[in-house]
Amino acid sequence: MAGKTVVLGVTGSIAAYKACDIISGLKKQGLNVRVILTEAGAKIITPLALEAMSGAPVVTNMFSREAPWEIEHISVAKAADLFLIAPATANFLAKAAHGIADDMLSTTILATRAPILVAPAMNSAMYLNPVVQENMAILEKRGYGFIRPASGRLACGDEGVGKLAAVEDIIAAAMAALYPRQDLKGKRILVSAGPTRERIDPVRYITNRSSGKMGYAIARAAAERGAEVTLVSGPVTLTPPQGVELVNIVSSADMFEAVTSRFDACDALIMAAAPADFTPAKAVEQKIKKQGGGMELSLVNTQDILAAVGARKGGRTLMGFAAESENLAENAKAKLQRKNLDFIAANDILAMDAGFGVDTNRVTLYDDGGGSHDSGPMTKEALADWLLDALAQRMGL
């Protein structure tokens, strides 16, 4: 690890004070750290503090003449083995997404060929604003990696998503970017994600609150670890991970066909999707008109995807998910046995940090040998690797 250099960009988020802990964590891994501090960031944490932690001059000024023989933003860009922006503000995301280069950090980002990791930190309303999410989606398409913010009490007193990710998660993400694991290389992994839509009539359907974030995080992490990944996805608003074959579906029947037809070619299936358990007995071809007496809807069971593939499992490794609101252990273990799975990841959908739509999760992973392990609360990106570790171990990798 010695000799690798991380260039840390520190922007004007209140979380900038955590930059010292991030530098300390990177240095403990044997990494060199160079820091670029924005003008706004310098209002929160001083260059002197960052210099003391990093052991190197902090770059703040585009027009510094301290090293006149070298164009500084080019030299820093070349020195980087990894660019880490932590914390990243909405302003930085907007500038990076649209190629604005008006300070040392935004200029250097344009000049680097190193991988770029971004850890946003801001107020919930800002983070969830559509323009911020669009800017993040633009950057993801360009290959930027994101360490998603956590949920909790923010500096402004609000509760919600927007807290800088835990320092240990940031360090782990940086190490994974610098030294990517390839333990799944040569393995074919099939992942499902998101909800399904069950058609009632041409304008109405039944669905659920699944965002697809967990499945997409697993697919992305598996691809980064060298696997050949096929992602069967219900309707979501997420950017597809790079290097992953995407199969878009709509209904539970579509997902059944997509998964079962590809199952024989895979080494492992991770069923993170939330396909509907019920579907209308008959879809109506014309829009149902509103009636005074209301409407009765007859529902039937959908096909059980995991039970179908579990019956012809062979030597493949199967991991399912159980989203429960009560009797979590009892229900998860019964599902594990009934569907012939190797693992089932059970989570409490009523928990604030583990339900649908949030960026964090917490699961208890049960295995077919009677073991159980609690992940603890973590981002869905970190949990994806945690689950893949268990999968890789079972596959003898």
N, C-alpha and C positions, 0 to 999 in steps of 0.2 A: 504493500500500500504506500510505502514511502515514495515521495516524489510526485504523487498525484496532487493536483491543485484544484481547489474549489474556489470559484469567485462568488462571493456572497453579496448580493444586492440588497440593501436595506432601504426601504421607502418610508414615507411619512405616516405609517399606521401607529397607533398607540402601542401596538405589540412590538414595536422596534426595540423596546428594552430587552426583549428576549433574545436579541441577536447575540449577546454575550454568551448565553447558554448554548446557543447553536454553534458558535465558534468553538467553545470549549469542547462540545461533543465531537465536532469534526476533528479537532486537534488530537483528541484522545484516540481517534482511529488512525492516527499517523498521517493525516492529510495536511498539506499546506493550505492556508486560507488567505486570500486577498479580499479586501472589502471595498465595495463602491457604495458610498453613502450619498443619498440624494439631499438636496437643500432642505426639503421638508423633513426628511429623516433626522437631519442634524439638529432640528428643533426639539427632538425627543431624546436622542442619545448623542453623546459627543464623539467626535473622531478619536479623541485621546483614549476613551474607554475601549473602543474597538481596536485601536492600535495596540493597547496593552494586552488585550486578549489574543489578537492574531499574531503579534510579533512582527507586523509589517505595516508600512505606511498605508493610511486609508485614503482612497481616491475620492475627492469631492468636486474638483474643479476641472472643467473641460479644457481650460486654457492655462493650466499650471505649467510653469517653466522649470520645474524641479529636475526634469530629465529632457532637456531640449533636443537631444540627439535622437529621441525616439517618440513617435506619435503614441501617446499614452493609451488611448482607447484601443488602438490596434495591438499594442503589446500585451495589454491585459486580456484582450479577446484571444490572442494566440496562446497565452499561458494557461487558459482554462481547460481543464479536463471535464469540468462540469460547471454550469452556471446555475446558481440557486438563488431565487428571489424570495426572501423570507424576512419580514412580511411583505406581501405585495398589495398595493392599494388598487382601488377601482381606476384611479388615474393612470397607474402604470399599465394595467391591463388594456385600457383604451389606447394608450400610446403604442404599446407593443403590437396590438392587433392591427393598427392602421399605419405602422411604419413611421411614426413620428419620432424624430431623433433630436431632442432639444436640450438634453443634458447628458452627463457622462454615462449614466446607466443605460438609457434608451439607445444611445449611440453605440455603445459597446455591444449591446445585445444584437444589433444589426450586423456587427462585424465578426461575431464569433461563429465557429462551426461546432462548438461543443454542444452536447445535449443540455436542454434548459428545463429546470424544474421550478415550479411556481407554487408558493404557499400563500393564498389570499387570506387577508384578515380585515374585516370591516363590519359595519353595522348590518344587521340582518336585512333591512329594507334595501340597502345598497347592494348587498350580495345577491339578493333574489330579484333585483331589478332586471327586466328583460334585456336591457342593453349590456349589462355586465355579463349576463349568461351568454349572450350572443358573442361578445368579445372573447370569452373563454372558449366557446365552441370553435371560433375562428382559429385561435391559437392551438387548440387540440388537433385540428386538422393539419396544422403545420408541424406537428410533432412535439409540441410542448407537453411536458408532463405536469400534472396537478396533484398537489397534496391538499385534499379538500379540508376546509375549516371544520372545526368541531361545533357542537351546540352547547349552550349554557348561558351563564350570565355574562353580558358584555360590559365593556368599560363604561358605556353610556347608561347602564342600568337596565337595559332591555334584556329579555330572555329570547334566545333563538340561535340560529346558525350564524357563524361569522367569526368565532374565536379562532385564532391561529391554532393550527394542529399542534398536538403535543410535541415537544422538542424531540423526544425519543422517536416519534413517528417520522419527523423530518430527517433526522440522522439516518434512520433505517432506509428511507426512500433515497437519500443521497448515496448511500452505500450500494443499494441495489442498482442505481443508475450507473455508478462507476464500475461495479463488479457484478454484472448481471449473471444470475444463476441460469444454467442451461440443463438442469436436472431432468427436464421433461422433453428434451430434444429427441426427436424420432417418435414421440408418442402422439396419437391422434385423440384429441379430447373434444367431446360433444357437450356443449353447454346450452341450456335453455334459459330464457330471461323474459321478464315482463308479464303483463296480463294477457288475457284473450278477450275478444268481444263476441258475444253470442247474439245473433241478429233476432230482433223481434219483428220489425217491419223495416221498410227502406230508410227510416230516419232514427230508429231507436234500437238500443242494444243493451245487454247486461254485461257489466265488467266489474273490476275490482280496483283497489287502490295501489296495486303494485306499480312501482316506477321503473323497474328493470335495473336499478343501479347496482344491486348485488351481483346479478348475473353478468352484467357488462364488466364489472370490476374483476370478476373471476376470469372471464374470457381474456381480458387485457393482460392480467398477471400470468395466465398460462402461456399466452403467446410470447410474452417477454422472457419466460423461462424456457423457451425453445419448442413448445408444443405446436403441432398443427391443429388449429382450433376452428371448429365450426360452431357458430352462434345462431341458434334458432330463437328469433325474437318476436314477441308480440308487439303491438303498437305502443311505441315509446317516443320520447323527444330527445333521446341521447345520441351523441356522436358515436358511430361505430368505432371500435378499437382498431388501430392499424394492424395489418397483417393477419386479420381474422376473416374467414369466409362468413358472410352474413346471409342468413335465410330469413326473410320477413314473412310472417304469417299473421292471420287475423283471428281465426276462431280456434277453439279447442280441438276441433276435428282436423284443422290445418296443422296444428302443432303435433297431434298424434301421428299424422302421416309423415311430417317432416322428421320427427325424432325416430320413429320406428323404422323408416326406410333407410336411415343413416346409421342405425345402431350397430349393425353387423360390422361396419368398417371402422368402428372406434375402439380404442383401448379403455376408455373411461367415459362415463356420462355423469355430468353434474346438473341435476334438474333443479335450477334455481328459479324457474318460472312459477307463476301462480295461475295455471290454467283454470278456467271456471269449472266448478263441480257440477253445475246445472246449466242446461240450455233449454230454450223454449221447445215444446213438443213439436210445434210446427211454426215456421216463419211465415208471416203474411206478406203477400206480394205487393199489396197497396197499403198506404199509410192508414193506420187505424184512427178513426175519427173519435174525438172526445164525446163521451156519452154521459147522460145524467146519472146512470146507475153505476158508473165506474167500469172497470175492466178486470176480468179474471184471466190470469196467465198460468197456463199449465206447463210445468217444467219436468224434464227428465234428466237422468244422470248422464254426464259426458263419459267418454271412454277414459279409463284409467291408464295413463301413459306409463307410469312407473311400474305398475303391476304387469303390464303387457311385456315390457322389456326385461323385468325381473324374472319372468317365467322362462326366458331364453338367455339368461345372463352369461352362461359359459364362463370364460376366464376374465371377463371384463369387470372393472371396478365401478360400482354404482354409489353415488351420493345423492341423497334427496334432501329436501327441506320440509320442515313442519312449522307452519305459522299457527301458533296456538294462543288462545285467550284464557284457557284454564287447563288444569291437569296436564301440564306440559310434558313432564317425564313419562307419565303413563301413556299418553296419546302418541308421543314420538316413538317410544319403544315398540308399541303395537304396530305402528306403521312400518318401522324398520323390519320387523319380522314378517309381517303380512306381505310386503312387497319384495322380499328377498334382497335387501340392500346391504352394502358394506358399512355405510355411514348414513346417519341422518342428522342434519343441523337444525336444531329446534330453537325457535326464538319466540318471545312473548310479544305479541303484536300490540299489547296495551302499554308496553314500556315506552317512555318518552324517547329513549335513545336507541330503540330497536324495532320500531314499527315501520310501516310503509312510508316511502317518500323521503325519509331523512338520510343524512350522509353518514350516520354512524350505525353500528349494529352490535349485538351481543348474542352469542349462541352457545348452547350446550351441544357438543358433538358426541353423539352416541355411536358406538360401533357394534358389530355383530358378535363380538366377543364379550359383551357385557360392560365394556369400559365407557367412561364418560369424562369429558374435559370441558371446562368452562373457559371460553375465550376471554372473558372480561370485556368491558366496553372498548371499542376501537373503531377507527374509520373503516368503511367498507373496503377500501383499498388494502389496508393492513390485514383485515379479516380474510380477504381473498387469498393472500399468501399463506396465512395461518391454516386455512382449509386445504390449500394445495400441498402444504407440508405433510399433512396427514395422508392425503391421497398418494403422494410420491412415496412415502414410507410403506404404505400398503402394497404399492406396485413394485417394491424392492429397488427403488431408485436412490 
